[in-house]
Amino acid sequence: MLVMFGWLKETKKIGPALSCHCYRCQKKRTWEHWKENEWVSFFTIKTIPFLSKSYVVCSTCRASIALDNTRARLVGVRENEPHLAKFLEEHQLVLKSPVQRNFLLAQREQNQSRE
């Protein structure tokens, strides 16, 4: 008996998540919600969902940030946007030195004052 099984990865855009500052683009951007599913497949037919991951992706520079299940549920709820925006900002600045962080925050303030 011949049995073929494997894994298929499916990625799809769910929709816009929120609008907040991207420190890579240095502008306020719309972030999109993407979901990635891995499936166990038999004879190339998706049968069992194996893993599910959620991401928010900058619509311009395509910088992506993985979300845990708790934060993925916050996406799309208007009241939760400030919490999600704060998480995105912290995530983008976590690996920066204090000097870099201060520079990026000053750049953000300068850009916002121009607009």
TIDORO-699930 format. One record per atom (N, C-alpha, C, CB): z, y, x; residue in three letters. Coordinates in steps of 0.2 Angstrom, whole numbers, plus 2048, in hexadecimal, padded with zeros to 3 digits. Atoms other than C-alpha are relative to their C-alpha. Glycine has a CB too. Layout:
ZYXala;...
This chain:
8007FA804met;800800800met;800806804met;8068007FBmet;8017FA7FCleu;7FB811807leu;8048067FCleu;7F9802801leu;7FC7FA803val;807820803val;7FF806805val;8087FE7FFval;8017FA7FCmet;80383180Amet;8058057FDmet;7F9803800met;7FB7FB802phe;81183E80Aphe;800805805phe;8077FE7FEphe;8007FA7FCgly;81384F812gly;8048067FDgly;7F9802803gly;7FD7F9803trp;819861810trp;7FB8057FFtrp;805802805trp;8047FB801leu;81086F809leu;8048077FFleu;7FC7FF7F9leu;7FD7FA800lys;81588180Blys;7FC8057FClys;801803807lys;8047FB805glu;81188E7FDglu;804806801glu;8007FD7F9glu;7FD7FA800thr;8148A07FFthr;7FD8057FBthr;7FF803807thr;8037FB805lys;8128AD7F1lys;8048067FFlys;7FF7FC7F9lys;7FD7F9801lys;8158BF7EDlys;8038007F9lys;7FB806801lys;7FC800807ile;8228C17DFile;7FE8077FDile;8077FE801ile;8017F9803gly;8208D47DDgly;804805805gly;8028007F9gly;7FC7FB7FCpro;8278E47E3pro;8087FF800pro;7FE8077FEpro;7F9801800ala;8398E37E8ala;8048067FFala;8037FC807ala;7FD7F9800leu;83F8F57ECleu;7FC804804leu;8087FF802leu;8037FB7FCser;83B9057F4ser;805802805ser;7FC8057FCser;7FB7FE7FBcys;845909804cys;7FC801807cys;8067FC800cys;8027FE7F9his;84390F816his;7FE7FA804his;805804803his;8028057FCcys;83A904822cys;801803807cys;7F97FD7FFcys;7FF7FD7FAtyr;840907834tyr;7FA7FE805tyr;8077FE803tyr;8068027FCarg;8308FF83Barg;7FB8057FFarg;7FE7F97FFarg;8067FB802cys;82490B832cys;803807800cys;7FE7FE7F8cys;7FD7FA800gln;831919832gln;7FE8047FAgln;7FE804806gln;8017FD806lys;82D91D820lys;8037FC7FAlys;7F88017FElys;7FE803806lys;83391980Elys;7FA7FC7FElys;8038057FBlys;805804802arg;82990A809arg;8027FB7FAarg;7FE7FB806arg;7FE805805thr;8288FD7FBthr;8007FA803thr;7FA8007FAthr;7FF8077FDtrp;82F8EC800trp;7FE7FB7FAtrp;8077FF802trp;802805805glu;8278DD7F7glu;8047FA801glu;7F97FE802glu;7FC806800his;8308CD7F2his;7FB7FA801his;8048007FAhis;8048067FFtrp;8288BD7F9trp;8047FA800trp;7FC800807trp;7FD806800lys;82D8AB7F6lys;7FC7FB803lys;8027FE7F9lys;8038067FCglu;82989C801glu;8037FA7FEglu;801801808glu;7FD806802asn;82B88B7FAasn;7FD7FA805asn;7FE7FE7F9asn;8038067FDglu;82987A804glu;8017FB7FBglu;8047FF807glu;800806805trp;82586B7FAtrp;7FF7F9804trp;7FA8017FBtrp;8028077FEval;8258587FDval;7FA7FF7FCval;8067FB800val;806802804ser;8148527F9ser;7FE7F9801ser;7FA805802ser;803807800phe;80D8417F5phe;7F98017FEphe;8047FB7FBphe;807800801phe;7FA83F7F6phe;7FE8077FFphe;7FE7FC7FBphe;8017F9800thr;7F98527F9thr;8028047F9thr;7F9801802thr;7FE7FD806ile;8018567E8ile;807802801ile;7FF7FB7FAile;7F97FD7FFlys;8118617E8lys;8047FC7FBlys;8008077FFlys;7FB804805thr;81F8567E0thr;807802800thr;7FF7F9802thr;7F97FE800ile;83085B7E6ile;801806804ile;8047FA804ile;7FF7FA7FCpro;83586D7EBpro;8067FE806pro;8038067FCpro;7FB8027FBphe;83E86B7FCphe;804806803phe;7FC7FD806phe;7FD7FA7FEleu;84287D802leu;7FD8067FDleu;800801808leu;8027FA803ser;84188E7FBser;803806803ser;8028007F8ser;7FE7FA7FDlys;84289E804lys;7FE8067FDlys;7FE800808lys;8027FA802ser;8428B07FFser;7FF805805ser;8048037FAser;8017FB7FBtyr;83C8BF809tyr;7FE8077FDtyr;7FA7FE805tyr;8037F9802val;8398D2807val;7FC802806val;8068057FEval;8057FF7FBval;82A8D8810val;7FE8077FFval;7FA7FB800val;8037F9800cys;8258EA814cys;7F98007FEcys;802804807cys;807800802ser;8158EE80Bser;7FB803805ser;7FF8047FAser;8047FD7FBthr;80E8F781Athr;8007FD807thr;802808801thr;8008037F9cys;8148F082Bcys;8017F87FFcys;805803804cys;7FE808801arg;8188DE823arg;8067FE804arg;7FA7FD803arg;7FA8027FEala;8298DE82Bala;8037FC7FBala;804806803ala;7FD804805ser;8328D0822ser;8087FF802ser;7FC7F97FFser;7F8801800ile;8458CD81File;8017FA7FBile;8048067FFile;7FE806804ala;84B8BC819ala;8068027FBala;8017FA804ala;7FA7FF804leu;8578BC80Aleu;8037FA7FEleu;7FD8047F9leu;7FD806802asp;8648B0806asp;8008007F8asp;808800802asp;801800807asn;8658AA7F4asn;8048057FCasn;8037F97FEasn;7FD7FB803thr;8728B67EFthr;7FC8077FFthr;807802803thr;8047FA800arg;8688C57F4arg;7F97FF7FDarg;7FF802808arg;806802803ala;8588BD7EEala;8018027F8ala;7FD7F9801ala;7FE7FF807arg;8608BE7DCarg;8008087FFarg;8067FC7FEarg;7FF7F9801leu;8638D17DFleu;7F98037FFleu;804803805leu;8077FC800val;8508D57E1val;7FE8017F9val;7FB7FB804val;8037FE806gly;8488DD7D2gly;8058037FBgly;7FD7FA7FDgly;7FB7FD804val;8598E37CAval;801807802val;8067FB800val;7FF7F97FEarg;8598F67CAarg;807802803arg;7FE8047FAarg;7F97FE7FEglu;86C8F77CCglu;8027FE806glu;8057FD7FAglu;7FE8037FAasn;86C8EC7DBasn;7FC803806asn;7FF7F9800asn;8047FE7FBglu;85F8F67E5glu;804804806glu;7FB8057FDglu;7FC7FD7FApro;86C9017EFpro;8037FA805pro;8058047FDpro;7FD8057FChis;8758F17F5his;7FA7FC804his;8037FA7FBhis;8058037FCleu;8648E97FAleu;7FD804805leu;7FA7FD7FBleu;8037FB7FBala;85E8F9803ala;805800805ala;7FF8077FCala;7FA8007FBlys;86F8F980Clys;7FF7FA805lys;8078017FDlys;8018067FCphe;86C8E7812phe;7FA800804phe;8007FA7FBphe;8067FF7FCleu;85A8EB817leu;801804806leu;7FA8027FCleu;7FF7FB7FBglu;8608FA821glu;8047FD806glu;8038067FEglu;7FC8037FBglu;86E8F082Aglu;7FC7FB804glu;8067FD7FCglu;8048067FChis;8628E182Ehis;7FB803805his;7FD7FC7FAhis;8057FD7FBgln;8558ED836gln;804803806gln;7FC8057FCgln;7FD7FC7FBleu;8628F6840leu;8057FC804leu;8048067FDleu;7FA8047FDval;86E8E7845val;7FE7FF808val;8007FA7FCval;8018027F9leu;8658E3856leu;7FF807804leu;7FA7FC800leu;8017F97FClys;8638F685Blys;807802803lys;7FE8057FBlys;7FA7FD7FDser;86F8FE867ser;8028067FDser;7FE802808ser;7FE7F9803pro;87990D862pro;7FC806801pro;807801802pro;8057FA7FEval;86D91986Aval;7FA7FF7FCval;7FE800807val;806801804gln;85E911861gln;8028017F9gln;7FE7F9801gln;7FE7FF807arg;867910851arg;8018077FEarg;8077FC7FEarg;7FF7F8801asn;86C923852asn;7F9803800asn;804803805asn;8077FD800phe;85A927856phe;7FC7FF7FAphe;7FC7FE806phe;803802806leu;85391D848leu;8028047FAleu;8007F97FFleu;7FD7FC806leu;85F92583Bleu;7FE807800leu;8087FF800leu;8027F97FFala;85B936842ala;7F98017FEala;801803807ala;807800802gln;848933840gln;8007FF7F8gln;7FC7FA803gln;801801807arg;84B92D82Earg;8028077FDarg;8057FA7FEarg;7FE7FA803glu;85593D82Aglu;7FB805801glu;807802803glu;8067FB7FFgln;847948832gln;7FA7FE7FBgln;7FE7FF807gln;805801804asn;83A93F828asn;8018017F9asn;7FE7F8801asn;7FE7FF807gln;843940818gln;8018087FEgln;8077FD7FEgln;8007F9801ser;84695381Aser;7F9803800ser;804803806ser;8077FE801arg;83395581Carg;7FD7FF7F9arg;7FC7FD806arg;804802806glu;82F94D80Cglu;8038047FAglu;8027F97FFglu;
